[in-house]
Amino acid sequence: MGNTRRVGRTNRRAAAGVMCAAALALLTAVPAQARETAHRAPHWELKDSGAADVRFRGLSAVSRNTAWVAGTAGTVLRTTDGGASWRNVSPPGAADLQFRDVEAFDAHRAVVLAIGEGEASRVYRTDDGGTTWTESFRNTDANAFYDCMTFFDSRHGLAMSDPVDGKFRILSTGDGGRSWKVLPSTG
């Protein structure tokens, strides 16, 4: 009985040794570069956007490769290579506008909100990656100041103004930002 026990321990140690050797062999079989990449900490890398004096306020990351940013001086940039490069896709004639928000659905479709009092609050939409833009809303109330926007899916979204006469002004779209309507402020 004593011998059985001793053999059992020996077998367990031998098995553990084999498993350890197999694990070490596996570990050393992985190229050193792959091990370094797998354990490399996330980091930031400064990229030149070509828009040095712009302050960006809006960001919409669609996927690992595609993102849109919007900011001052009517600037909208888009990347489709994970941020390695950025393309200026700003709406023409928008240099006086301050874009606060951007909501993108993919590499081609995005909606941007310009902030400001009265007619400075506007919404633009593109379906071709920023090659062309359509103005889909221009505020006509001098007291309203639209400053944020969100979409629940690719069709339904809201934009909100600071309060006017103590009530928030809210825009609604059901067609992906192609058209907007002011919702009733009662209730």
C-alpha positions in Angstrom: 0.0 0.0 0.0 2.9 2.4 0.8 4.3 1.7 -2.7 1.1 2.5 -4.4 1.0 5.9 -2.7 4.6 6.6 -3.6 4.0 5.7 -7.3 0.8 7.9 -7.3 2.8 10.9 -6.1 5.5 10.2 -8.6 3.0 10.0 -11.4 1.4 13.3 -10.4 4.7 15.0 -10.2 5.7 13.6 -13.6 2.4 14.7 -15.1 2.8 18.2 -13.6 6.3 18.4 -15.0 5.1 17.4 -18.5 2.3 20.0 -18.3 4.8 22.6 -17.2 7.2 21.7 -20.0 4.3 21.8 -22.5 3.2 25.3 -21.3 6.8 26.6 -21.5 7.1 25.2 -25.0 3.9 26.8 -26.1 4.9 30.1 -24.6 8.3 30.1 -26.3 6.7 29.1 -29.6 4.8 32.4 -29.8 7.0 35.0 -31.5 8.4 37.7 -29.2 6.7 40.5 -31.3 3.3 39.0 -30.8 3.9 38.7 -27.0 4.9 42.4 -26.9 1.9 43.5 -28.9 -0.5 41.5 -26.7 0.9 43.1 -23.5 1.5 46.6 -24.9 -0.5 49.2 -22.9 -3.0 51.4 -24.7 -1.5 54.7 -25.6 -2.2 58.0 -27.4 -0.5 59.1 -30.6 -0.7 62.8 -31.8 -2.0 63.0 -35.4 -2.0 66.2 -37.5 -5.6 66.9 -38.5 -4.7 69.8 -40.8 -7.0 72.0 -38.7 -4.6 73.6 -36.2 -6.9 76.4 -34.9 -10.0 74.3 -34.6 -11.5 73.3 -31.2 -13.4 70.0 -31.6 -16.6 69.6 -29.7 -18.3 66.6 -31.2 -17.1 63.1 -31.8 -18.9 60.1 -33.3 -17.0 56.8 -33.5 -18.9 54.5 -35.8 -16.5 51.6 -35.9 -12.9 50.7 -35.2 -11.9 52.4 -38.5 -14.5 55.2 -39.0 -15.0 58.3 -36.9 -16.2 61.8 -37.4 -15.3 65.0 -35.4 -16.9 68.5 -35.6 -15.8 71.8 -34.2 -15.3 75.5 -34.5 -14.9 77.4 -37.8 -17.5 75.0 -39.4 -15.0 72.1 -39.4 -16.0 68.5 -39.9 -13.3 65.8 -40.3 -13.6 62.1 -41.0 -11.3 59.1 -40.7 -11.8 55.7 -42.3 -8.5 54.2 -41.4 -8.7 54.2 -37.6 -7.4 57.7 -37.1 -4.1 57.3 -39.1 -5.3 60.1 -41.3 -8.2 62.6 -41.3 -10.0 64.2 -44.2 -11.6 67.6 -44.1 -15.2 67.1 -45.2 -16.6 70.4 -43.9 -19.8 71.8 -45.4 -19.0 74.6 -47.9 -19.8 78.1 -46.7 -19.9 77.0 -43.0 -16.7 78.7 -41.8 -18.7 81.1 -39.6 -20.5 78.3 -37.8 -19.6 76.5 -34.6 -20.3 72.8 -34.9 -21.1 71.3 -31.4 -22.3 67.8 -32.2 -22.0 65.2 -34.9 -24.0 61.9 -35.1 -22.7 59.5 -37.7 -24.2 56.2 -38.9 -21.4 54.9 -41.1 -18.6 56.1 -43.2 -21.0 57.9 -45.6 -23.9 59.2 -43.5 -23.6 61.9 -40.8 -25.6 64.8 -39.3 -23.9 67.8 -37.7 -25.4 70.5 -35.4 -24.2 74.1 -35.5 -24.8 76.1 -32.3 -25.7 79.7 -31.8 -28.5 82.2 -31.3 -31.2 82.5 -34.0 -30.1 81.3 -37.5 -26.7 80.2 -36.3 -28.4 77.1 -35.0 -28.5 74.8 -38.0 -28.4 71.1 -38.9 -26.6 69.7 -41.9 -26.7 66.1 -43.3 -24.5 64.2 -45.7 -25.1 60.8 -47.4 -21.8 60.7 -49.4 -19.0 60.9 -46.8 -19.1 64.7 -46.7 -18.6 65.3 -50.4 -22.0 67.2 -50.4 -24.1 68.5 -47.5 -27.7 69.5 -47.2 -29.0 72.0 -44.7 -32.0 70.3 -43.2 -32.9 72.8 -40.4 -32.3 76.5 -39.7 -33.6 78.0 -36.5 -36.0 81.0 -37.0 -36.6 81.8 -33.4 -34.1 84.5 -32.3 -34.4 83.4 -28.7 -33.6 79.7 -29.3 -30.0 78.3 -29.1 -29.8 74.7 -30.1 -26.8 73.0 -28.5 -27.1 69.2 -28.5 -28.4 66.4 -30.6 -28.8 62.6 -30.3 -30.1 59.8 -32.4 -31.7 56.6 -31.1 -31.2 54.8 -34.4 -30.4 55.8 -37.9 -33.8 57.4 -38.4 -35.0 58.9 -35.0 -33.3 61.7 -33.3 -33.8 64.8 -31.2 -32.0 68.2 -30.9 -32.5 70.5 -27.9 -32.4 74.2 -27.4 -31.7 76.1 -24.2 -35.1 77.2 -22.6 -37.1 79.8 -24.4 -39.6 81.6 -22.1 -38.9 78.9 -19.4 -39.5 75.9 -21.8 -37.1 73.7 -23.6 -37.4 73.7 -27.4 -37.0 70.2 -28.9 -36.6 69.2 -32.5 -37.5 65.8 -33.7 -36.6 63.8 -36.9 -38.0 60.5 -38.0 -36.1 60.3 -41.3 -32.4 60.4 -40.3 -32.1 64.1 -40.1 -33.5 64.9 -43.5 -36.2 67.0 -42.0 -37.0 68.4 -38.5 -40.0 69.6 -36.6 -40.3 71.6 -33.4 -42.2 69.6 -30.8 -45.0 71.2 -28.7 -43.6 72.7 -25.5 -46.8 72.1 -23.5 -47.1 69.3 -20.9 
